[in-house]
Every structure is written in C-alpha cells, then in structure tokens.
Amino acid sequence: MAIDFKDLSDQELLYGQKTCPGCAATIAVRLALKILGERTFVCVPACCVAATTNAYPQMSFFVNNVVTAFPATGATIAGMAAAAETQGLEDVTILGVAGDGGTADIGLQALSGACERNDNLIYLCYDNEAYMNTGIQRSGSTPWGAWTTTSPAGEGKKGEVKFRKNLFDIITAHRVPYCATASVAYPRDLMEKVAKAKSIKGAKFIHVQAPCPTGWGYPSEKTIEYGRLAVESGLWYLAEYENGKNKLNLTPKTFKPVELYLRGQRRFRHLTEEDYRLIERHRDLEWELLKKRVNV
C-alpha cells in the first residue's frame, strides 16, 4: 500500500527507550507506530522491547501498552481484540510485538491459535535470531553456524547446527489474510506492509529481521548496512502472502557473496570457506523452493 511520506506525521509514539545503541527492534516498532497511530493498543511479552520501554517509572510507549507472559502474546492480543469488538471500539489496532524466541518457539502455540481463529490483530515479530534479552541463547530462528551461549563455537564445534525455522511458511500455512517479511534496512517497504496490514480485517503477521549489535557482534552504527547485506546476499527475503498467493517484493539479480554479510559479525567469525559454500547451497535451495511457491 503506497504511503505519501510527505504527509506522514512527525509525532513519535515510541521514544526514550533504553535499548542498546543500534537496536533494530525498536526501530521496527517505531516505524510501525508511525503508520498505525495513536489508536493502537500494544502488547509485548518478556523481551528486549519490554525490558527497555517499561522500566518503572518510565514508559517509552505513548500509546496504551500491556506487558504479558513470555508465551502469551498471541493469546493476550486475541483477548484484546475480542474486548475491543465487544466494546464497539472503532478505528483501533491491536498490535502484538515479540521477538523470535517469543514467537517462533515459546509463543508459537498462542500465535497459531490467533491465526487459526483469524482474530482481528497485527502480530509483529522482530527477529534478532536468538534470545537476546536473556543472554544470547539460541532460538528456532538462529542461523546455521551462529555462535550463541547455548550453541558455542570452538574446538570441534560449529555453533548452531540446525538451519532456522521458516516462520513465513508456518504462518501462511494457516491461510491468514496477510503475512509479510520485512527488514528495518528497507523502511519504506516495512511501513507500506504495516499500512496494508492495518487496512485488512483478520489476523496479520509481519516478520521483521532486526539486526542486533550486541548479540551479533558488529559496530552499532552498521545495523542498516547488515540488514541490507542480509537481503542482498539472499539470506533474508522480502515477500508477501495475500489472497492465498505469495509475492516476492525484491529479487536480487545476483546474490552478493555470503561472506560479505557473515565475516563482520562476531557470531560467525569461526566459519570457514567450506562453511560459506554450505550456507550458499542451502540459500540457493531455499530460493528455488520459494520461487516455486510464488504465483506470478
């Protein structure tokens, strides 16, 4: 959905948070709220966003906000959506915001229920590819080869030994009205997808890659650079699912070498040339399967 950015309000509905420098999670939420506006009810579970925006007596959200249990985001926003409908509230948006651990792992059951029921809400997953708030433990969204405190790298150890879950496919299998992937490195694309989600009734899911300087191990000023490199190297894709069809929003003519993305991150410094080629082969397979599912 096209946005006239010249008419976009200067009002900020998320600021003053105590995140790490270069944190992409709150960039994603800030951009989303620029589109959704003041009549938004936000729910966050235990996560980086909750910990850095709700430190009593300071709150960084300038909309109504509730903090819920780690696995309960989907259930809580489903209840909020039902309450809004029962009270006859009009022109409001129910927004759930959770990390990959609270979405792809511990919160997946509640999210699946909300999607199956087609509750009228938006769920935004900011994916920093590990449980960052609790000390950089692996999640179901951690890439193959990545060091975390629970997938260490070292003598005879490659870091994470599994390839990440495909959360886009998991959610689209629920046949929700709208699902999308996005990146903070492509803000226009992200904000237009939020605007489209706002215009659609039912369950909407937006999966945003959110680079993390602390957990990934790169200089904080390079968040956007690494977000772009992830897309340009084919290790993250921008796509939408709507009306039962998949659509790619950006397809690089040629992929940049994956090492341009991986080498500058501390969590991948132990990888070898052989490992890079393995990651590229898996990437190519994923893209081949993705293109087969795209209805042109």
SULJOPE-V708852 format. One record per residue. N is the residue number from 0. RES is the residue in three letters. OMEGA is omega as a letter, one per 40 degrees, with the letter a starting at -180 (999 if undefined). Layout:
N_RES_OMEGA / N_RES_OMEGA
This chain:
0_MET_a / 1_ALA_i / 2_ILE_i / 3_ASP_a / 4_PHE_i / 5_LYS_a / 6_ASP_a / 7_LEU_a / 8_SER_i / 9_ASP_a / 10_GLN_i / 11_GLU_a / 12_LEU_i / 13_LEU_i / 14_TYR_a / 15_GLY_a / 16_GLN_a / 17_LYS_i / 18_THR_i / 19_CYS_i / 20_PRO_i / 21_GLY_a / 22_CYS_a / 23_ALA_a / 24_ALA_a / 25_THR_i / 26_ILE_a / 27_ALA_a / 28_VAL_i / 29_ARG_a / 30_LEU_i / 31_ALA_a / 32_LEU_i / 33_LYS_i / 34_ILE_a / 35_LEU_i / 36_GLY_a / 37_GLU_a / 38_ARG_i / 39_THR_i / 40_PHE_a / 41_VAL_i / 42_CYS_i / 43_VAL_i / 44_PRO_i / 45_ALA_a / 46_CYS_i / 47_CYS_a / 48_VAL_i / 49_ALA_a / 50_ALA_a / 51_THR_a / 52_THR_a / 53_ASN_i / 54_ALA_a / 55_TYR_e / 56_PRO_a / 57_GLN_i / 58_MET_a / 59_SER_i / 60_PHE_i / 61_PHE_i / 62_VAL_i / 63_ASN_a / 64_ASN_i / 65_VAL_i / 66_VAL_a / 67_THR_i / 68_ALA_a / 69_PHE_a / 70_PRO_a / 71_ALA_a / 72_THR_a / 73_GLY_a / 74_ALA_a / 75_THR_a / 76_ILE_i / 77_ALA_i / 78_GLY_i / 79_MET_i / 80_ALA_i / 81_ALA_i / 82_ALA_i / 83_ALA_i / 84_GLU_a / 85_THR_a / 86_GLN_i / 87_GLY_i / 88_LEU_a / 89_GLU_i / 90_ASP_i / 91_VAL_i / 92_THR_i / 93_ILE_a / 94_LEU_i / 95_GLY_a / 96_VAL_a / 97_ALA_i / 98_GLY_a / 99_ASP_i / 100_GLY_i / 101_GLY_a / 102_THR_a / 103_ALA_a / 104_ASP_a / 105_ILE_a / 106_GLY_a / 107_LEU_a / 108_GLN_a / 109_ALA_i / 110_LEU_i / 111_SER_i / 112_GLY_i / 113_ALA_i / 114_CYS_a / 115_GLU_i / 116_ARG_a / 117_ASN_i / 118_ASP_a / 119_ASN_a / 120_LEU_i / 121_ILE_i / 122_TYR_i / 123_LEU_i / 124_CYS_i / 125_TYR_a / 126_ASP_i / 127_ASN_i / 128_GLU_i / 129_ALA_i / 130_TYR_a / 131_MET_a / 132_ASN_a / 133_THR_i / 134_GLY_i / 135_ILE_i / 136_GLN_a / 137_ARG_i / 138_SER_i / 139_GLY_i / 140_SER_i / 141_THR_a / 142_PRO_i / 143_TRP_i / 144_GLY_a / 145_ALA_i / 146_TRP_i / 147_THR_a / 148_THR_i / 149_THR_i / 150_SER_a / 151_PRO_i / 152_ALA_a / 153_GLY_a / 154_GLU_i / 155_GLY_a / 156_LYS_a / 157_LYS_a / 158_GLY_i / 159_GLU_a / 160_VAL_i / 161_LYS_i / 162_PHE_a / 163_ARG_i / 164_LYS_i / 165_ASN_a / 166_LEU_i / 167_PHE_i / 168_ASP_i / 169_ILE_a / 170_ILE_a / 171_THR_i / 172_ALA_i / 173_HIS_i / 174_ARG_i / 175_VAL_i / 176_PRO_a / 177_TYR_i / 178_CYS_a / 179_ALA_i / 180_THR_a / 181_ALA_i / 182_SER_i / 183_VAL_i / 184_ALA_i / 185_TYR_a / 186_PRO_i / 187_ARG_i / 188_ASP_i / 189_LEU_a / 190_MET_i / 191_GLU_i / 192_LYS_i / 193_VAL_i / 194_ALA_i / 195_LYS_i / 196_ALA_i / 197_LYS_a / 198_SER_a / 199_ILE_i / 200_LYS_i / 201_GLY_a / 202_ALA_i / 203_LYS_a / 204_PHE_i / 205_ILE_a / 206_HIS_a / 207_VAL_i / 208_GLN_a / 209_ALA_a / 210_PRO_a / 211_CYS_a / 212_PRO_a / 213_THR_a / 214_GLY_a / 215_TRP_i / 216_GLY_i / 217_TYR_i / 218_PRO_a / 219_SER_a / 220_GLU_a / 221_LYS_a / 222_THR_a / 223_ILE_i / 224_GLU_a / 225_TYR_i / 226_GLY_i / 227_ARG_i / 228_LEU_i / 229_ALA_i / 230_VAL_a / 231_GLU_i / 232_SER_i / 233_GLY_a / 234_LEU_i / 235_TRP_i / 236_TYR_i / 237_LEU_a / 238_ALA_i / 239_GLU_i / 240_TYR_a / 241_GLU_a / 242_ASN_i / 243_GLY_a / 244_LYS_i / 245_ASN_i / 246_LYS_i / 247_LEU_i / 248_ASN_a / 249_LEU_i / 250_THR_i / 251_PRO_i / 252_LYS_i / 253_THR_i / 254_PHE_i / 255_LYS_i / 256_PRO_a / 257_VAL_a / 258_GLU_i / 259_LEU_i / 260_TYR_a / 261_LEU_a / 262_ARG_a / 263_GLY_a / 264_GLN_a / 265_ARG_a / 266_ARG_a / 267_PHE_a / 268_ARG_a / 269_HIS_a / 270_LEU_a / 271_THR_i / 272_GLU_i / 273_GLU_i / 274_ASP_i / 275_TYR_a / 276_ARG_i / 277_LEU_i / 278_ILE_i / 279_GLU_i / 280_ARG_i / 281_HIS_i / 282_ARG_a / 283_ASP_i / 284_LEU_i / 285_GLU_i / 286_TRP_i / 287_GLU_i / 288_LEU_a / 289_LEU_a / 290_LYS_i / 291_LYS_a / 292_ARG_a / 293_VAL_i / 294_ASN_a / 295_VAL_999
